[in-house]
């Protein structure tokens, strides 16, 4: 029986209010800055089958649709009132957790002895052990280096705390008091959700609430299927890269998006093998996994903001992430820096959608969520401190109708900045500079968002800095339909001094008092021909300090007078020259150069040849094969796809593997 539409709308709003209130409780009671300031946590309501029917949009991590919770729910033969399960291990949760710092709590909500729903929440812990403070290192090569693993286990059994489980967790992290505080904040959020759901049942009855949960999921599904009908049927290929994988070669993510009627299939064949680094995502190839589909569900909700924000939106999305690839690794691959890969998956799907509907999708954004963390002993108190200083993102891509957003990429819009005063109060540091980066935005009719310029000064001896998920340090955020690529990122130690050092991607950096580290993040790609941008908009960016006069002339063909006005005649002359035909995508010089040597068909040949070898050899053979091919290219020899298999086989024989 279909639920009454009026009740369904009321029920949708009540559910949304519950999850938002749960999130508000966690935000106000969390202990670590990453929770109470940045908001890297989530609070959700799940159906008894494990589908997300309630997820916050205003507070916390909203990319929850497609959480594969069924494995964890099914791991326990019996559920009782007062049970709370804790877990963080991707492999034993079936991809519900995706790296160890995301500590999850799951609680059943009962009515008259029957499970009506589950409350699920997680917090990104600032440390769960492992080889580096913060537990995430790009160079970790197995999950055992990344911290404590917790398979699903009851932290509370019928309301009784399991002290041994709690002790194991707290004894294996660097910040036990803060972690326990964050866990209590999560439990407070779960209790609030349980209370509000009980009030909903008391008002409408359990049968109507159960029917409302299923109807709400069905309603979202129906609305999204209508949106997919408007996407032309077809196959749309796109790929993008993570940089500096093992051996120094880019890691490619490739997707063939197949649209057919009301359904979408994401074929990730051609994506690189899993790597001996922490960029793998343990999706277990669960259908509509929440690390694979965010670009799609955000697109749907942009087109129709009335779609209920729940897992009904992904029921019509299927995916195939081949085994032993970076998107579906074999246990026990490292996964700590999987956010870098997840963000690039969003870029890949945005690119694929752009091929299907060119005038509706933005250019690429900064493409990173660089989490800057410090660990030191506070000289004033003698206490060990580990904490997040700032999530350094960058500008979003320009849109088909307006500029990109400065300082924040759509892919990580849930992350809030940490106020400078809070960072300086909690850690012995000085924030010397925190603002927008000039001349970083990709030029266009609509420009990309500007990147961030952050400089941190260290005040404590032997401070260890980590900065995970630094990306697009070489390959720039791409522009669309004639728009230019955004500026790549940089990191500089002791900028402007005799000891200045270009750092590239940071893994673990030892710093001393007086040292500074500057983070210059990427600007988003531009959209449309820059010469069509209103000269006054260009002049306004120059006056605001986001654009130099030199770049105004070079990128936009706009000349300014001494007082900052527009030099009409000089501008007309600059813009009167011959313009090349706008490209669908402007990838930037670094990627163009790489793909001249490594076109799509050659990279596909490498990937397909690797499948015939054991997993333990694939990463090694990829590196050696590409190195051998590049030696031949440097000698002027042509390397074709048909030769790759032979390269690989001779390498295998040379190391004596049968």
C-alpha positions as CSV (number, residue, x, y, z in Angstrom):
1,X,0.0,0.0,0.0
2,X,1.5,3.4,-1.1
3,X,1.9,5.9,1.7
4,X,-0.2,9.0,1.5
5,X,1.8,11.8,-0.2
6,X,1.0,14.4,2.4
7,X,2.2,12.2,5.2
8,X,5.3,11.2,3.2
9,X,6.3,14.9,2.8
10,X,5.8,15.4,6.6
11,X,7.7,12.2,7.3
12,X,10.6,13.3,5.1
13,X,11.0,16.5,6.9
14,X,10.7,14.9,10.4
15,X,13.4,12.3,9.4
16,X,15.6,15.1,8.1
17,X,15.1,17.1,11.4
18,X,16.1,14.0,13.4
19,X,19.4,13.4,11.6
20,X,20.3,17.1,11.6
21,X,19.6,17.2,15.4
22,X,21.8,14.1,15.9
23,X,24.6,15.9,14.0
24,X,24.1,19.0,16.0
25,X,24.6,17.1,19.2
26,X,27.9,15.6,18.0
27,X,29.1,19.0,16.8
28,X,28.4,20.6,20.1
29,X,29.8,17.8,22.3
30,X,32.8,16.5,20.3
31,X,36.3,16.8,21.7
32,X,38.7,17.1,18.8
33,X,39.0,20.1,16.5
34,X,38.4,17.8,13.5
35,X,34.9,17.1,14.9
36,X,33.8,20.3,16.7
37,X,35.3,22.7,14.1
38,X,35.9,20.8,10.8
39,X,32.8,18.6,11.1
40,X,34.3,15.4,9.8
41,X,31.7,13.0,11.3
42,X,28.4,11.6,10.2
43,X,25.0,10.7,11.8
44,X,22.5,8.5,9.8
45,X,19.3,6.5,10.1
46,X,19.2,3.1,8.4
47,X,16.4,0.8,7.6
48,X,16.5,-2.7,9.1
49,X,18.0,-3.9,5.8
50,X,20.8,-1.3,6.0
51,X,19.7,1.4,3.5
52,X,20.2,5.0,4.5
53,X,16.8,6.7,4.9
54,X,18.0,9.7,6.8
55,X,21.3,11.7,6.3
56,X,22.2,15.2,7.3
57,X,22.7,17.9,4.7
58,X,23.6,20.9,6.9
59,X,26.1,19.4,9.4
60,X,28.8,16.8,9.1
61,X,29.6,14.4,6.3
62,X,26.7,14.1,3.9
63,X,28.2,11.6,1.4
64,X,26.5,8.6,3.1
65,X,24.1,7.3,0.4
66,X,25.2,3.8,-0.5
67,X,26.8,2.9,2.8
68,X,27.0,-1.0,2.7
69,X,25.9,-1.7,6.2
70,X,24.2,-5.0,5.6
71,X,27.3,-7.1,6.4
72,X,27.7,-5.5,9.8
73,X,24.0,-5.8,10.6
74,X,24.1,-9.4,9.6
75,X,27.3,-10.2,11.6
76,X,25.2,-10.6,14.8
77,X,22.6,-13.3,15.3
78,X,20.8,-11.3,17.9
79,X,20.3,-7.6,18.6
80,X,19.2,-6.3,21.9
81,X,18.1,-3.0,23.3
82,X,21.2,-1.1,24.5
83,X,23.6,-2.8,22.0
84,X,26.2,-0.5,20.4
85,X,28.6,-2.0,17.9
86,X,32.0,-0.4,17.2
87,X,34.1,-1.0,14.1
88,X,36.6,0.7,11.8
89,X,38.1,-2.1,9.6
90,X,37.2,-1.9,5.9
91,X,37.7,-5.6,5.1
92,X,35.6,-7.1,7.9
93,X,32.8,-4.5,7.5
94,X,32.4,-5.2,3.8
95,X,33.4,-1.7,2.8
96,X,31.2,0.1,5.4
97,X,34.3,1.7,6.9
98,X,36.9,2.7,4.3
99,X,39.9,3.6,6.4
100,X,40.8,3.1,10.1
101,X,40.4,6.6,11.4
102,X,36.7,6.5,10.6
103,X,35.4,4.8,13.8
104,X,31.8,3.7,13.4
105,X,29.1,3.1,16.0
106,X,25.9,1.2,15.1
107,X,22.9,1.0,17.4
108,X,19.5,-0.8,16.9
109,X,16.4,1.2,17.6
110,X,13.6,-1.0,19.0
111,X,9.8,-0.8,19.4
112,X,8.1,-3.5,21.4
113,X,10.9,-5.9,20.8
114,X,11.3,-5.3,17.1
115,X,14.1,-3.4,15.3
116,X,12.5,-0.5,13.5
117,X,15.7,1.1,12.4
118,X,19.4,1.5,13.1
119,X,21.3,4.6,14.1
120,X,24.8,4.8,12.5
121,X,27.4,7.4,13.2
122,X,31.1,7.8,12.7
123,X,33.8,10.2,13.7
124,X,37.1,10.7,11.9
125,X,39.5,10.2,14.8
126,X,42.5,12.4,14.8
127,X,44.6,9.3,15.6
128,X,44.1,5.5,15.9
129,X,47.7,4.5,16.1
130,X,49.9,3.4,13.2
131,X,53.3,4.6,12.0
132,X,52.6,8.3,11.8
133,X,50.6,10.8,14.0
134,X,47.1,11.0,12.5
135,X,47.3,7.4,11.3
136,X,47.3,8.3,7.5
137,X,50.5,8.1,5.5
138,X,50.6,8.0,1.7
139,X,53.6,5.6,1.8
140,X,52.0,3.0,4.1
141,X,51.9,-0.2,2.1
142,X,49.7,-2.5,4.2
143,X,46.8,-1.8,6.6
144,X,48.8,-2.9,9.6
145,X,50.9,0.2,9.4
146,X,47.8,2.4,9.6
147,X,46.6,1.8,13.1
148,X,44.3,-0.4,15.2
149,X,41.8,-2.5,13.3
150,X,38.4,-3.2,14.9
151,X,36.2,-5.8,13.3
152,X,32.5,-5.3,14.3
153,X,32.2,-6.0,18.1
154,X,29.8,-4.9,20.7
155,X,31.1,-1.9,22.7
156,X,27.9,-2.1,24.7
157,X,26.0,-5.4,25.2
158,X,22.4,-4.7,26.4
159,X,23.6,-1.5,27.9
160,X,26.7,-2.8,29.6
161,X,30.1,-1.4,28.6
162,X,32.7,-3.9,27.3
163,X,35.7,-2.4,29.2
164,X,38.1,-4.7,27.4
165,X,37.1,-3.6,23.9
166,X,37.3,0.1,25.0
167,X,40.7,-0.5,26.7
168,X,42.1,-2.1,23.5
169,X,41.0,0.9,21.5
170,X,42.2,3.6,23.8
171,X,45.5,1.9,24.6
172,X,46.5,1.8,20.9
173,X,46.0,5.5,20.0
174,X,48.0,8.6,20.8
175,X,45.0,10.7,22.1
176,X,42.9,8.3,24.3
177,X,41.0,11.0,26.2
178,X,40.0,12.9,23.1
179,X,38.9,9.7,21.4
180,X,36.8,8.6,24.3
181,X,35.2,12.1,24.3
182,X,34.4,11.9,20.6
183,X,32.9,8.4,21.1
184,X,30.7,9.7,23.9
185,X,29.6,12.5,21.6
186,X,28.6,9.9,19.0
187,X,26.6,8.0,21.6
188,X,24.8,11.2,22.6
189,X,23.9,11.7,19.0
190,X,22.6,8.1,18.7
191,X,20.6,8.4,21.9
192,X,19.0,11.6,20.6
193,X,18.1,9.9,17.3
194,X,16.6,7.0,19.3
195,X,14.5,9.4,21.4
196,X,13.2,11.3,18.4
197,X,12.3,8.1,16.5
198,X,10.4,6.8,19.5
199,X,8.4,10.1,19.5
200,X,7.7,9.7,15.8
201,X,6.3,6.2,16.5
202,X,4.3,7.4,19.4
203,X,2.6,9.9,17.2
204,X,2.0,7.9,14.0
205,X,2.3,4.3,15.1
206,X,5.0,1.8,14.3
207,X,3.3,0.4,11.1
208,X,3.0,3.8,9.5
209,X,6.6,4.7,10.4
210,X,7.9,1.4,8.9
211,X,5.9,2.0,5.8
212,X,7.1,5.6,5.7
213,X,10.7,4.4,5.7
214,X,10.2,2.2,2.7
215,X,8.0,4.7,0.9
216,X,10.6,7.4,1.4
217,X,13.3,5.3,-0.2
218,X,11.0,4.4,-3.1
219,X,10.1,8.1,-3.6
220,X,13.7,9.1,-4.0
221,X,14.2,6.2,-6.5
222,X,11.3,7.2,-8.6
223,X,12.4,10.9,-8.8
224,X,16.0,10.0,-9.8
225,X,14.9,7.6,-12.4
226,X,13.0,10.4,-14.1
227,X,16.2,12.5,-14.0
228,X,18.3,9.8,-15.6
229,X,15.8,9.6,-18.5
230,X,16.9,13.1,-19.5
231,X,20.6,12.0,-20.0
232,X,21.1,10.7,-23.5
233,X,21.6,7.0,-23.7
234,X,25.1,6.1,-24.6
235,X,28.6,5.2,-23.3
236,X,30.8,8.0,-22.0
237,X,34.5,7.4,-21.2
238,X,36.7,9.6,-19.0
239,X,39.8,9.2,-16.9
240,X,42.0,11.2,-14.6
241,X,45.0,10.6,-12.4
242,X,46.5,10.6,-8.9
243,X,50.1,11.7,-9.0
244,X,53.4,10.2,-8.0
245,X,52.3,6.6,-7.4
246,X,54.9,3.9,-6.8
247,X,57.7,4.3,-9.1
248,X,56.7,8.0,-9.7
249,X,54.1,7.1,-12.4
250,X,50.6,8.5,-12.2
251,X,47.8,6.2,-11.0
252,X,44.9,6.2,-13.5
253,X,41.2,6.0,-12.7
254,X,39.1,5.2,-15.7
255,X,35.3,4.9,-16.0
256,X,33.0,4.0,-18.9
257,X,29.6,5.4,-17.8
258,X,26.8,3.6,-19.6
259,X,23.4,5.3,-19.5
260,X,20.4,3.1,-20.6
261,X,16.9,4.3,-20.0
262,X,16.5,4.9,-16.2
263,X,19.7,3.1,-15.2
264,X,23.4,3.9,-15.0
265,X,26.3,1.4,-15.1
266,X,29.8,2.5,-14.0
267,X,32.5,0.3,-15.6
268,X,35.9,0.9,-14.0
269,X,37.8,-1.4,-16.3
270,X,41.0,0.3,-17.2
271,X,41.6,1.6,-13.7
272,X,45.0,0.8,-12.4
273,X,45.9,-2.2,-10.2
274,X,45.9,-1.7,-6.4
275,X,49.1,0.1,-5.3
276,X,51.7,-0.5,-2.7
277,X,50.6,2.8,-1.1
278,X,47.6,3.9,0.8
279,X,45.4,5.3,-2.0
280,X,43.3,2.1,-2.4
281,X,39.5,2.2,-1.6
282,X,38.1,-1.0,-0.2
283,X,34.7,-0.8,-1.8
284,X,34.4,-4.6,-2.0
285,X,32.6,-3.7,-5.3
286,X,29.4,-3.1,-3.3
287,X,26.8,-1.7,-5.7
288,X,26.3,2.0,-5.5
289,X,29.1,2.2,-2.9
290,X,29.2,5.7,-1.3
291,X,32.8,6.2,-2.4
292,X,31.9,5.7,-6.0
293,X,28.6,7.6,-6.5
294,X,28.8,11.1,-4.9
295,X,29.2,12.9,-8.2
296,X,26.0,11.4,-9.5
297,X,23.8,11.9,-6.4
298,X,25.0,15.5,-6.1
299,X,24.2,16.1,-9.7
300,X,20.7,14.6,-9.3
301,X,20.0,16.8,-6.2
302,X,21.2,19.9,-8.0
303,X,18.8,19.2,-10.8
304,X,15.9,18.5,-8.4
305,X,16.5,19.8,-4.8
306,X,13.2,18.1,-3.7
307,X,14.7,14.6,-4.0
308,X,14.8,13.0,-0.6
309,X,18.5,12.6,0.4
310,X,18.5,8.8,0.9
311,X,19.8,5.6,-0.6
312,X,16.8,5.3,-2.9
313,X,18.8,7.6,-5.1
314,X,21.4,4.9,-5.9
315,X,19.2,1.9,-6.4
316,X,19.4,2.2,-10.1
317,X,23.2,2.6,-10.2
318,X,25.4,-0.5,-10.8
319,X,29.1,-0.6,-10.8
320,X,32.0,-3.0,-11.6
321,X,35.3,-2.2,-10.0
322,X,37.5,-5.1,-11.0
323,X,39.2,-7.1,-8.2
324,X,42.7,-6.2,-7.2
325,X,42.3,-2.6,-8.6
326,X,42.8,0.6,-6.6
327,X,38.9,0.8,-6.3
328,X,38.5,-2.8,-5.1
329,X,41.8,-4.0,-3.5
330,X,42.5,-7.4,-2.0
331,X,43.1,-7.5,1.8
332,X,45.3,-6.2,3.4
333,X,46.1,-3.3,1.1
334,X,46.7,0.1,2.8
335,X,43.7,2.5,2.5
336,X,44.5,5.5,4.7
337,X,44.7,8.1,2.0
338,X,41.7,6.8,0.1
339,X,40.1,10.3,0.3
340,X,42.6,11.4,-2.5
341,X,41.2,8.7,-4.7
342,X,37.6,9.2,-3.8
343,X,37.9,12.9,-4.8
344,X,39.4,11.9,-8.1
345,X,36.6,9.4,-8.7
346,X,34.3,12.4,-8.4
347,X,36.3,14.3,-11.0
348,X,36.2,11.2,-13.3
349,X,32.4,10.9,-13.1
350,X,31.9,14.6,-13.5
351,X,34.0,14.4,-16.7
352,X,31.9,11.5,-18.0
353,X,28.7,13.3,-17.3
354,X,30.1,16.3,-19.1
355,X,30.5,14.2,-22.2
356,X,26.8,13.3,-21.9
357,X,25.5,16.8,-21.0
358,X,28.2,19.4,-21.9
359,X,26.3,22.5,-20.8
360,X,25.3,21.3,-17.3
361,X,28.5,20.3,-15.5
362,X,31.3,22.4,-14.0
363,X,35.0,22.3,-14.6
364,X,37.3,20.4,-12.3
365,X,37.9,21.8,-8.8
366,X,41.1,21.8,-6.7
367,X,40.8,18.0,-6.4
368,X,42.3,17.6,-2.9
369,X,41.5,17.7,0.8
370,X,44.9,18.1,2.3
371,X,44.6,17.6,6.1
372,X,47.5,19.3,7.8
373,X,48.3,17.7,11.2
374,X,50.9,18.3,13.8
375,X,52.3,16.2,16.6
376,X,54.6,17.6,19.3
377,X,55.3,17.9,23.0
378,X,54.0,21.2,24.2
379,X,57.0,22.9,25.9
380,X,54.8,24.8,28.3
381,X,52.9,21.8,29.7
382,X,55.0,18.8,28.7
383,X,51.9,17.1,27.3
384,X,51.8,15.2,23.9
385,X,49.6,16.9,21.4
386,X,48.2,15.6,18.1
387,X,45.8,17.7,16.2
388,X,44.5,19.0,12.8
389,X,45.6,22.5,11.9
390,X,43.5,23.0,8.8
391,X,41.9,21.1,5.9
392,X,43.6,22.8,2.9
393,X,41.2,22.5,0.0
394,X,41.1,24.9,-3.0
395,X,38.8,26.5,-5.5
396,X,35.9,24.8,-7.1
397,X,35.5,24.5,-10.8
398,X,33.7,27.2,-12.7
399,X,30.0,26.5,-13.5
400,X,28.1,26.9,-16.8
401,X,26.4,30.0,-15.4
402,X,28.7,31.5,-12.7
403,X,32.2,31.6,-11.3
404,X,33.6,28.8,-9.1
405,X,33.7,29.2,-5.3
406,X,36.9,30.6,-3.8
407,X,38.7,28.4,-1.3
408,X,36.4,25.4,-1.4
409,X,35.9,22.6,-3.8
410,X,32.5,21.0,-4.3
411,X,34.0,17.5,-3.7
412,X,34.8,18.3,-0.1
413,X,32.2,21.0,0.7
414,X,31.3,19.3,4.0
415,X,34.7,20.2,5.5
416,X,34.7,23.5,7.5
417,X,37.8,25.5,8.2
418,X,39.3,25.7,11.7
419,X,39.4,29.3,13.0
420,X,43.0,30.5,13.3
421,X,42.3,31.4,17.0
422,X,41.3,27.8,17.7
423,X,44.3,26.3,16.0
424,X,46.7,28.7,17.8
425,X,45.0,28.1,21.2
426,X,45.2,24.3,20.9
427,X,48.7,23.9,19.4
428,X,52.0,25.9,19.9
429,X,52.0,27.4,16.4
430,X,51.4,30.7,14.7
431,X,49.3,31.1,11.5
432,X,51.2,33.8,9.7
433,X,49.0,33.9,6.6
434,X,45.6,32.4,5.7
435,X,43.8,33.7,2.6
436,X,43.1,33.2,-1.1
437,X,45.9,32.6,-3.5
438,X,46.3,35.2,-6.3
439,X,46.5,34.1,-10.0
440,X,45.4,30.5,-9.1
441,X,42.0,30.3,-10.7
442,X,41.5,28.9,-14.2
443,X,40.6,31.6,-16.7
444,X,37.2,31.5,-18.5
445,X,34.0,33.3,-19.3
446,X,33.4,32.1,-15.7
447,X,36.6,31.8,-13.8
448,X,37.4,28.9,-11.4
449,X,37.5,29.5,-7.6
450,X,40.8,30.7,-6.2
451,X,43.0,28.4,-4.1
452,X,44.2,28.9,-0.5
453,X,47.4,30.4,0.8
454,X,48.3,29.1,4.3
455,X,51.5,29.6,6.1
456,X,52.2,27.9,9.5
457,X,55.1,28.8,11.8
458,X,56.3,26.2,14.3
459,X,57.0,27.1,17.9
460,X,57.8,23.8,19.5
461,X,60.9,21.6,19.0
462,X,60.8,18.3,17.1
463,X,57.3,18.9,15.7
464,X,56.1,16.3,13.2
465,X,53.9,17.5,10.4
466,X,51.9,15.2,8.1
467,X,49.8,16.5,5.2
468,X,47.8,13.7,3.7
469,X,45.8,13.8,0.4
470,X,48.0,16.4,-1.3
471,X,47.1,16.1,-5.0
472,X,47.2,18.0,-8.3
473,X,50.7,19.1,-7.5
474,X,51.6,18.5,-11.2
475,X,48.4,17.8,-13.2
476,X,46.2,20.8,-13.1
477,X,42.4,21.0,-12.5
478,X,40.9,20.9,-16.0
479,X,38.9,23.6,-17.7
480,X,35.8,23.2,-19.8
481,X,34.7,24.5,-23.2
482,X,37.6,26.9,-23.7
483,X,38.2,27.6,-20.0
484,X,41.8,27.3,-18.8
485,X,43.2,24.8,-16.3
486,X,43.6,26.0,-12.7
487,X,47.0,26.4,-11.1
488,X,48.6,23.2,-9.6
489,X,49.4,23.1,-5.8
490,X,52.7,23.8,-4.1
491,X,54.2,23.3,-0.6
492,X,57.2,25.4,0.5
493,X,59.4,25.2,3.6
494,X,60.8,28.4,4.9
495,X,59.5,30.4,2.0
496,X,61.4,33.6,1.1
497,X,64.5,32.7,3.2
498,X,67.9,31.3,2.3
499,X,66.7,27.9,3.4
500,X,63.6,27.8,1.1
501,X,62.8,24.3,0.0
502,X,60.1,23.1,-2.5
503,X,58.5,20.1,-0.8
504,X,56.1,18.6,-3.2
505,X,53.8,16.0,-1.6
506,X,54.4,15.8,2.2
507,X,54.4,12.5,4.0
508,X,56.1,13.1,7.4
509,X,58.2,16.3,8.0
510,X,60.3,17.1,11.1
511,X,60.3,20.8,11.9
512,X,62.0,23.0,14.5
513,X,61.0,26.3,16.1
514,X,61.0,29.1,13.5
515,X,60.4,26.8,10.6
516,X,57.5,27.7,8.4
517,X,55.5,25.7,5.9
518,X,53.4,27.4,3.2
519,X,50.6,25.6,1.4
520,X,49.5,27.1,-1.9
521,X,46.5,25.1,-3.1
522,X,44.9,24.8,-6.5
523,X,42.4,27.0,-8.2
524,X,39.5,25.5,-10.0
525,X,39.3,25.2,-13.8
526,X,37.6,27.8,-15.9
527,X,34.5,27.5,-18.0
528,X,34.1,29.1,-21.4
529,X,36.3,31.4,-23.5
530,X,38.1,33.9,-21.2
531,X,37.9,36.6,-23.9
532,X,34.1,36.6,-23.5
533,X,34.4,37.5,-19.8
534,X,33.1,41.0,-19.0
535,X,36.1,43.3,-18.7
536,X,34.6,44.8,-15.5
537,X,34.6,41.4,-13.9
538,X,38.3,41.0,-14.7
539,X,39.1,44.5,-13.4
540,X,37.1,43.6,-10.2
541,X,39.3,40.5,-9.6
542,X,42.4,42.7,-10.1
543,X,41.2,45.2,-7.6
544,X,40.4,42.5,-5.1
545,X,44.0,41.0,-5.4
546,X,42.9,37.7,-6.9
547,X,44.3,38.5,-10.3
548,X,47.4,40.4,-11.4
549,X,47.4,43.0,-14.1
550,X,49.8,40.8,-16.1
551,X,47.4,37.8,-16.0
552,X,44.5,40.0,-16.9
553,X,46.2,40.9,-20.1
554,X,47.6,37.4,-20.9
555,X,44.6,35.3,-19.9
556,X,41.7,37.6,-20.6
557,X,42.9,40.2,-23.1
558,X,42.0,43.0,-20.7
559,X,44.3,46.1,-20.2
560,X,43.9,48.4,-17.2
561,X,44.6,52.0,-16.7
562,X,46.8,53.4,-14.0
563,X,43.8,54.0,-11.7
564,X,42.5,50.5,-12.2
565,X,39.9,51.3,-14.9
566,X,39.5,49.5,-18.2
567,X,41.7,50.7,-21.1
568,X,39.0,50.2,-23.8
569,X,41.2,50.6,-26.9
570,X,44.0,48.4,-25.6
571,X,41.5,45.8,-24.5
572,X,39.8,45.8,-27.9
573,X,43.2,45.4,-29.6
574,X,44.2,42.5,-27.3
575,X,40.9,40.7,-27.9
576,X,41.0,41.2,-31.6
577,X,43.6,38.6,-32.3
578,X,42.9,35.2,-33.8
579,X,41.6,32.7,-31.3
580,X,42.0,28.9,-31.5
581,X,39.0,26.7,-31.4
582,X,37.9,26.1,-27.8
583,X,38.6,22.6,-26.5
584,X,36.0,20.5,-24.6
585,X,38.6,19.9,-21.9
586,X,41.8,21.9,-21.1
587,X,44.0,19.5,-19.1
588,X,47.1,21.6,-18.8
589,X,50.6,21.1,-20.1
590,X,51.8,18.4,-17.7
591,X,49.0,16.0,-18.4
592,X,49.1,16.7,-22.2
593,X,52.8,15.9,-22.2
594,X,52.3,12.7,-20.3
595,X,49.5,11.5,-22.6
596,X,51.5,12.2,-25.7
597,X,53.8,9.4,-24.5
598,X,51.0,7.3,-22.9
599,X,47.8,7.6,-24.8
600,X,44.7,5.8,-23.7
601,X,45.2,2.6,-25.8
602,X,48.8,2.2,-24.5
603,X,47.7,2.5,-20.8
604,X,44.8,0.1,-21.4
605,X,47.3,-2.4,-22.9
606,X,49.4,-2.2,-19.7
607,X,46.4,-2.7,-17.5
608,X,45.1,-5.7,-19.5
609,X,48.5,-7.4,-19.6
610,X,48.9,-7.2,-15.9
611,X,45.8,-9.3,-15.3
612,X,47.6,-12.4,-16.3
613,X,50.1,-12.1,-13.5
614,X,49.8,-12.7,-9.8
615,X,48.8,-9.8,-7.7
616,X,52.2,-9.6,-5.9
617,X,53.9,-8.9,-9.3
618,X,51.5,-6.4,-10.8
619,X,52.6,-3.2,-9.2
620,X,56.3,-4.1,-9.8
621,X,55.7,-5.1,-13.4
622,X,53.7,-1.9,-14.1
623,X,56.6,0.3,-12.9
624,X,59.3,-1.7,-14.8
625,X,57.2,-2.0,-18.0
626,X,56.6,1.8,-18.1
627,X,60.2,2.5,-17.4
628,X,61.4,0.2,-20.2
629,X,58.9,1.7,-22.6
630,X,60.0,5.2,-21.8
631,X,63.7,4.3,-22.4
632,X,62.7,3.2,-25.9
633,X,60.6,6.3,-26.5
634,X,63.6,8.5,-25.5
635,X,65.7,6.7,-28.1
636,X,63.0,7.7,-30.7
637,X,61.5,4.2,-31.0
638,X,57.8,3.8,-31.3
639,X,56.1,1.6,-28.7
640,X,52.7,0.1,-29.6
641,X,50.1,-1.5,-27.5
642,X,50.8,-4.9,-29.0
643,X,54.4,-4.8,-27.6
644,X,53.4,-4.3,-24.0
645,X,52.8,-8.0,-23.3
646,X,56.2,-8.9,-24.6
647,X,57.9,-6.3,-22.4
648,X,56.1,-7.7,-19.3
649,X,56.8,-11.3,-20.0
650,X,60.5,-10.7,-20.5
651,X,60.6,-8.8,-17.2
652,X,58.9,-11.7,-15.5
653,X,61.4,-14.1,-16.8
654,X,64.3,-11.8,-15.8
655,X,63.4,-12.1,-12.2
656,X,63.1,-15.9,-12.3
657,X,59.4,-16.1,-11.5
658,X,57.7,-19.1,-13.2
